[in-house]
Amino acid sequence: MGETIHDVAIRNTPMAKEEDSRPLEVVAEEKLQDILEKAFPNALQLEDLVRLSELEAELIERVLETMVVKGIVRQMGDGRWVRNIIHASDLQHEIIEVKSMPSVTANQQPTVAILCLHYCERLAINAMMENKVTFVRYQREGEANAYTLGTIGKHRVVCTKLPTIGRSRSAQISSGNATTRLLGSFQKVEHVLLVGCGGGVPHYTDSARHVRLGDVIVSAPAPPNGDYAYICCERFTKSESGAVEFVTKSWRPLDTTLLDIVEKLMAESVDSAGGFLQYMDTAMRELVHDEGLDFSRPPADADKLYMSVGDDSVVELSHPEGNNELAPLPTIRLGVIGGGKSVVKEDDVRLGFAAKYKVMAFDDEFDQVLESIHGNRNDSYVIIRGISDYRDGNAGREWQPYASLSAAALMKAVIKALPPPAIPDDDN
């Protein structure tokens, strides 16, 4: 008889969530860095940091001074704090602060747009570009903008990090607005790639379907005849009997150019998938410990699988038989990607949603971003998620840089495989 989830779980005993025993200043620095990276390119007042971190103002000010010395943050002229942009590994990357975004000539207009959410994702994506320059427009009121323009293969590309302050609905709408501004500013964009971290859906007893940390999931309809590549749970209800009903909205691109390229790359070995691993290795050498982040691969024993058993306790599970050892290289998979903060909070609801809608990975709810893409009639897009946890890509920082790098490397392979753009080149 096959192994069941009960058989796996009983090999371990429940344990309370571990308390963080690190010095308070270390914990505070990590928390403040995370908050400022999520807010970037927006700057935050001290009172914002107090509210979001739930730390004392005196401690925050002391820790910020240390972070300034390290070059991680800086204080604006109006007293606000912002994540500092320092690319120690790439001195050719020019950073320009502007009051308004400069115009771009027709033959330099980007035809590919890349959107990300986490700061480490932004660094990994930028590492895949050549001839890059970042324009930053800080705002005292309203949303700031930071666009990195560069080249990947024959294509001019633009990347922006979507600002998020908290996980409220207004934060999600802000991300949608940022997407609309980018697509309005660069109207020659033909392809959009959403690149970054995600949470894999574990299959506790099925090694063939089980996702591991560091793997890459690309949005695609579920076989054989799926009609959506991304599905978001807007809300759900539970009946007295325990039955769950989901209210969803779903999307799929009308143009499958990007997905077709991914499928062709997957037909190659992972070692030669469009240079995927070479791009990872090259960027990793440049990015290791850049800006206080470590992009190297965490140790295999850091890929731990947990399940909540209530009362703030979790049980550590074994990875399914046949998938106990973490593969030395990331695996690329195609599958439905899901979102919705309402479903990721509870293990049983999240896994039930994943099973019902054949979801392979979750991310941080990109429904408003996809609404903007569709509203701007960009028919060619794809979502690429490096797996950094088994929730939604936000559950821990340890795997996020490496997962970001694996997603960005596949992104580069896909863009380089695109046909040359129609925009004329000055050299021709």
N, C-alpha and C positions, 0 to 999 in steps of 0.2 A: 504493500500500500504506500502511496506517495506521502511525503512529509507534509504536515499541516502547520498553519501558523501557531497553533497551540504547542505543537511539538518543538518548534523553534524557540518560542518564548520561555517555556519552562526550564530551559537550560540555564536561565539567568534569573536572578532575584531582583525585584524592584529596588530602586535606590533613589533617595532624595536628590534633587538637583544640587550640584556642588556649589558651595559658596565661594566667591572670589576672594582668595586670601592675599592677593597682591597688594602692595602699598596703595593707599588712597590716591596719591598723586599720579601713579601709573594708570590706574583705572580711569581717573578723571581725564587724563590726557587722551587716552584712547576714545573715550566717549565724546570729548569735545572735537577731536579730529573727525570722528564719524559724522557728527552733526554739521560741521562746517563743510565737509566734503559733499554731503547730501544737498546742502543749501547752494553750493557753488553753481553758477557764478554770483549768486546773491550774497550780500554781506549781512551780518547779523549784529544787532546791538547786544550789549552785555545782558540786559534784561531778557532778551530772547534766549540767550545761552543758559541763563538761570532757569527759565521756565522749561526748556526742552531737556536739559540735563538733570534737573532736580538736584543741583549741587549748590553749595553756598557761593555767593558772589566773591568773597575773599579768596576762596580756594581757586575759583575759576581764573581770577586775575593773576594769581601766582603761577598757575599752570600755563596760562597764555604767554607769560613772560618767558618761560622755558621754551615754549614752542616757537616763539619769535627767534630766539637764539639758534634753534635748530633749522630755521628757515621754513617751517611748516605753515605758519600763519603770519599775517601782517595786519596792522591796524590802519584803517583808512583815515583820511583827514577829518572826517566827521565823527570819528570814534568807533565806527562799526568794525567788525572783524571779518576777515575773509580768508579762505584757503589760499595760500601763496602758490603761484605758478613758478616752479623752478624745475627745469629739465636738465639736471646735472649730467645726464648721459648723452644729451644731444644739444651741443652748443650752437648748432646750425638752425635750431628752431627759434625763430624770432617771435617775441611776445610784444604786441603793440596795444596800448590802451588808447581808445578812441572815444570821442563824444558822439559820433554817429558812424555807422558802418560804411566803409568806403565802397564805391561802385566797382564792379568787376567787369572788365572788357569781355566782349562776346566770346572770344576764343579762349578765355580763362574761366568761363562760367563752369561750375561743377555740374556734372551730369549724374552724379551719385551722391546721395545724402545718407549719413550714418547717424543714428540716434542711440544714445546710451543714458544710463541713469546713475550709475555709481562712478566715483572719481577714479577708481582703479581701472574701470572699463575705459574711461577716456584716455588714460595713459597708455593702455595696451593698444587701443585703436590708433592713437597718434604715432606709436612706435612702428606701425605698419606703413606709414606714409613717408614719402620723400618730398623735398622742396616745400616744407610746410611753414606756415605762418599763422599765428593765432591773433585774432582781433577780439579785444575784450571791451565791452561797454558797460561800466558800472552805473547803477542808477540809485539815487537816494530814495526814490519812490518808484514802485512798479518793478517789473522783472528786468534783471540784467541779461546781457547776451554775451556768449563767448563762442565764436566760430573758428574752427581750425580748418584752413584750406590747404590742400596738398595734392600729391599725385600718387596713384597706385596703378602701376602698369601704364596703359594708354589713357587712363581716365583721371580727370580732375574730380576731386571729392571734397565734401564739406562735412565736418563732424561737429555736433553740439551735444553737450551734456544737459539733460533735462533737470531743472532744479526741483527738489522736493524738500519740503519742510513739514515733517510729519506725514501721516498716511490718511489724512482726511480727504473727503471728496473734493474739496477746493484744491488740494495739492495735485490730485489727478487731473482736474480741469486745467490747472496751470501748465501741466506737461503738454496737454493738448494744444493750449494756446501757443506754447513755445514751438511746437511742431508746425503750426499754421504760420507763425512768423518766419521760420526758416524756409518753408516751401514758398512763401510769398516773396522772400528776399532773393531766392535763387530759383528762378522760374524755368531754367533749362534742365532741372533734375528729372531724370527718367526712371531711376531706380532708387528705392529706399530700403536700407537694411537696419533693423533693430538688433543691436549686438550687446551682449553682456551676460550677466549671471542669471541662473534659474535654479529651481529646486527640482530634483529628480523624483519621480514617483517610484517608490521601492516595490518590488515584487518579492515578498519574503521567501517564497518557495519555488519561484520560477527563475532559474539562472539566465535563461535566454532573453527574458524580458526585463531583467533587473538592471537598472542604471547605476553606474558608479560615479563617485566624485571625479571631476576632471573631464568626463565625457561631454560630448557636444550634441545637442538636440536641435534639429532644424525643423521649423514649422511646416507641416504637410498634412493633408487630409488623411484620415485613417483608411487603410485599405479595407474592402476593395473599392467602395464607392462613397467614401466620406465627402461631405459637402462643406466642411469647414476646416481651417488650419489653426484657428485661434478661437477659443470660446471663453467667455467671461460670465461668471455667476454674479448677477446683480443682487440677488437675495435668495434665501431659501426658508422653507417652513418645515416644522416637524409636527406630525400628528401625534395624538395620544398613544397610538400603537407603535410610534417610533419611525414611521415611514417619512421619508424626506422628499420634498418637492422642490426642484430648482427652477428659478427664473433666469434664463440665459439670453445672451446675445452673442452672435458668432460672425466671423469674417473669413474670407479667403481671397487671395489676389486673383484678378481676372487674367493677368499676364503671368505665365509660369516660367518665364525665362530664367530667373534666378534659381528656382527649384530644379529646373532641368539641368542646370550646370552642376548643382550639388549632387544630383543623382549620377552624373557622368564622373565626377570626382570620386564618389564612393565606389564606383566600379573599378577604380585603380586601387592599389594597395595603399594602406594608410601612410606608408613611407614616402609614396610619390603622389599623393592626392593633391595635385596642383602645387606642390612645394609646401604643403601644410606644416609638416614638422620642421622643415628648414626655417620657415618664417617664425615658428615658435622659438627655436633655438637662438636665432639671431637676435630677436627682440628680447629674449630673456637675459642674454649677456649684457644688453644695454640697460635693462630695467631693474636688475637685481638691486634691491635696497634703494631704488630711486624714490625720492620724496617720502621716505619713511615707510615704504611698502616693499614687501618681499614677494617677487613674482615666481620664485622657484617652487618646484612641486613639493607640497607637504609630504611627510613620511606616510607610507602605506597604512600604518596603524592609526593614522588620524582620520581615516575614512570609517567612522563609526555609525552604526545604524541603531536608532532608538525608537521606542514607541511610548507614548504617554499612557499611563495606567490610572490616571486620576490622582487627586489629592497632591498635585504638584510633584508627583513621582514619575519616573520613567524607567523603562527596562531596556537594557542593551541587548540587541538581537544579533545573531550570526547572519552574515550574508549567505544567500542560498547556496546549497551544495553545487559545486561546479563553477561558482563565482566567488569563492572565498578569498582568492588571491587577487589583489588589485593589479590589473594589466599594466605593463610598463608604458603603454601608449594610450592616448585617449581614443575612445570609440565614437564614431560619428553615426548618429541615428536620425531617422525621419519620424516625425510623430506630431500629434496635436499638442499644442501648448495652451495651457489654461491660466486664468487669472480670476481674481475676486477675493478681496480681503475677508469677506464673510466666511469663505469655505476653508481658508488655510489655517484658521485658528484651531480647529479641532481635527485630530487625526482621523477619526472615523468618518467625519463628513467629507474631508478632503479626499480620502481614499475612495469613498463611495462615489463622489463626483467624478473622480478620475476613471473609475471602472465603468460608470454609466456612459461617459462621453469619450472614452478611449484616450484620455489625456496622458501624455508621457512626461511632461514637465510643467511646472507652474512658474510664473514670474510675478512681478509687482503690479499687476493690474494695468494693462496698457490699452484699455478700451477707448479712452479719450484720444490717445495718440493714433489709433487705427481709424477712429472716426474722422480725425483731421486728414489722414492720408487719403481716405476714400473721398472725403469732401473736396479735396484738392485734385481729385481724379488722377492720382498716381496709382496706376493699375499694377505696377511691378514692384513687389516688396516681399521681404522674407524676414523671419525672426530667427536669430541664431543665439542659443543659450548654452553657455558653459555651465556645467552642474557644480554648484558650490555647497549645496546642502540637500536635505531631503524634505524641504518645505517649500520656499518660494524664492530662494536666492538671497534672503536677508537674515538668515538664522545664525550666521557667524562669519567672521572676517578671515579666518585662517585659509580657506580655499578660494576666496573671492578673487585675489589677484591672478592665481594660476588659471582659474576657470575663465576669467576675462581674457587672458592671453590665448587660451585654446580657441575661444569663440572668435577673437579678433584675427587669429591666424587663418581660420577657415574663411572668414570674411574676405581677407586679402586674396586667397586662392580663388574665390568666386569672382571677385571684381576683376582680377587679372585675366580670367577666362571669358569675360564679357567681350562681345564684338567692339571694335573701336568706335568711339562716339562720332556722330555726324558733324560736330562742330569743327571748323577748320583750324589747323595748327599754323602758327606763324612760320614754322620751319618748312612747310610744304610750299 
